[in-house]
């Protein structure tokens, strides 16, 4: 059973940066679709960024391209999301998600129902 634990959320002024971490456990190989989703109050959960850890292919939402960077440390089984030039509209609960197949068909990476494993979430609040 894959377990995911996020950390690194917090409050920041617009234009600032945060780095989220997701520590994974309970799986034995590195070929997973792992990524970040977010949900703002009153809105649906949306895909932010996903990486296929087996090959390094990445996917980003248009709203975060050129501002957010997803990366992985396979040895530590940890996923990161570096968030730069944050905007108030980035305020949301951020969730780490994983699945062995969710991103293998390209466009399906953004569908939260494709992911079987989820963390508890970490809050990001951007003011200004």
C-alpha positions in Angstrom: 0.0 0.0 0.0 1.5 3.3 -1.1 1.5 6.0 1.5 2.1 9.7 0.8 2.9 12.5 3.2 3.1 16.1 2.2 4.9 18.9 3.8 6.1 22.4 3.1 2.9 24.4 2.8 2.5 27.8 4.5 1.7 31.4 3.9 3.6 33.7 1.6 3.3 37.0 -0.1 2.5 37.2 -3.8 5.7 36.9 -5.8 7.3 34.6 -3.2 8.3 31.0 -3.3 7.5 27.7 -1.5 8.7 24.2 -2.0 6.3 21.3 -1.2 7.6 17.8 -0.5 5.8 14.5 -0.7 7.5 11.5 1.0 6.3 8.2 -0.4 6.5 4.7 1.1 5.1 1.3 0.6 6.2 0.6 -3.0 9.2 -1.2 -4.4 9.8 0.3 -7.8 10.1 3.8 -9.2 7.7 3.7 -12.1 4.8 5.6 -10.9 2.8 8.7 -12.1 3.3 11.0 -9.1 2.2 14.5 -8.9 0.3 17.4 -7.3 -3.3 18.4 -7.3 -4.9 21.4 -5.6 -8.3 22.4 -4.5 -9.4 25.9 -3.6 -12.5 26.6 -1.5 -15.6 26.1 -3.7 -13.7 24.8 -6.6 -13.0 21.3 -8.0 -9.7 19.7 -7.5 -7.3 20.3 -10.4 -4.1 18.8 -11.6 -1.1 21.0 -11.1 1.9 18.9 -12.2 2.8 15.3 -12.6 5.9 13.3 -13.4 6.3 9.8 -14.6 9.1 8.7 -12.2 10.2 5.9 -14.5 11.2 8.2 -17.4 11.0 11.7 -16.1 8.2 12.9 -18.4 6.4 15.9 -16.8 3.1 17.5 -17.3 2.0 20.9 -16.1 -1.2 22.8 -15.9 -1.1 25.9 -18.2 -1.7 28.1 -15.2 1.6 27.1 -13.5 3.9 26.5 -16.4 7.1 28.5 -16.1 6.4 29.2 -12.4 6.3 25.7 -10.9 8.8 22.9 -11.2 8.1 19.2 -10.3 11.1 17.0 -9.5 11.8 13.7 -7.8 14.5 12.1 -5.7 14.1 8.4 -6.4 16.6 7.4 -3.8 14.6 9.3 -1.1 11.3 8.4 -2.7 10.4 12.0 -2.4 8.5 14.3 -4.8 8.9 18.0 -4.8 7.0 21.0 -6.2 9.0 24.2 -6.4 6.6 27.1 -6.6 7.9 30.5 -7.7 6.3 33.8 -8.4 3.2 32.7 -6.5 -0.1 34.4 -7.0 -3.1 34.7 -4.8 -5.0 32.4 -7.1 -2.5 29.7 -6.2 -4.1 29.6 -2.8 -5.4 26.1 -2.2 -4.9 22.8 -0.4 -2.2 20.9 -2.3 -2.4 17.1 -2.5 0.2 14.6 -3.5 -1.1 11.7 -5.6 0.3 8.6 -7.1 -0.8 5.8 -9.5 1.0 3.3 -11.7 -0.9 4.2 -14.8 -2.7 7.6 -14.5 -0.3 9.5 -16.8 0.6 6.8 -19.3 -1.9 8.1 -21.8 -0.9 11.7 -21.8 -4.0 13.8 -21.2 -5.3 11.6 -18.4 -2.6 12.9 -16.1 -4.9 15.7 -14.9 -7.9 13.5 -14.0 -7.9 13.1 -10.2 -10.1 10.0 -10.5 -7.3 8.2 -12.2 -5.1 8.2 -9.0 -5.4 5.6 -6.4 -3.2 7.0 -3.7 -3.4 10.4 -2.0 -1.8 12.3 0.8 -3.6 14.3 3.4 -2.8 17.7 1.9 -0.9 20.8 2.8 -2.3 24.3 2.7 -0.7 27.0 0.6 -1.9 30.6 1.2 -0.7 33.4 -1.0 -1.6 37.0 0.1 -1.3 40.3 -1.6 
